Amino acid sequence: MPPDANYYISWCRWQGQDWYSLWWTAEEADGLWANEAGRVPRYTSPAGVRQLADCLGVQLVPEEPLLQKMDDVFNWLSHPAKNPLKETLTVWNMFDDLSSGIDKPFLGNQEGTIRNRVFDKLYLNDGIIQLNQKG
């Protein structure tokens, strides 16, 4: 973790279960905190993340965590509509942050024709990037 990182509680729902982990963000990267074994501990409540932050001697930014709705994305992937759910980009980014935390490559970051089309569609659908429109 970079020394200039900010720390947050990450909140995820998968198979109807809520779990929380420690997320950090810095100017050069973001990641989920992983232990020496390369595992990201998950907790059943934010209190577990607060205890971890205390043990690590880091200060949590006092913000409500953003719920990452993995169940909704899984359901969309099982029955896709034309446009992906906005939550899909959040989950994509969570996997990117997980890869940073455990220091393993995320295949979603390996540029290629299909990956680029998926990536662009997620960002366009979320409204983060917009195509120049003439008119």
CORNOR-V461684 format. One line per field, one symbol per residue. ss: DSSP state (2 for helix, 1 for strand, 0 for the rest). phi: phi as a letter, one per 20 degrees, with the letter a starting at -180 (. if undefined). burial: b if it has 24 or more other C-alpha atoms within 12 Angstrom, else e. Layout:
ss = ???
phi = ???
burial = ???
This chain:
ss = 000001111111110011111111100001110000000000100222222222220001000000111222222222000000002222222222222222000022200022222222222222000000000
phi = .ffefdcceeccdclmdebcbedcccgeacaefcffemdefccebfgfffffgffemdeeffcffefeefffffffffbfegdffgfffffgfffffffffelcfegfeefagfgfffgfffffffnfdcffder
burial = beeeebbbbbbbbeeeeebbbbbbbeeeebbbbbeeeeebbbeeebeebbebbeeeebbbeeeebeebbbebbeeeeeeeeeebbbbbbbbbbbbbbbbbbbbeeeebeeeeeeeeeebbbbbeeeeeeeeeeee
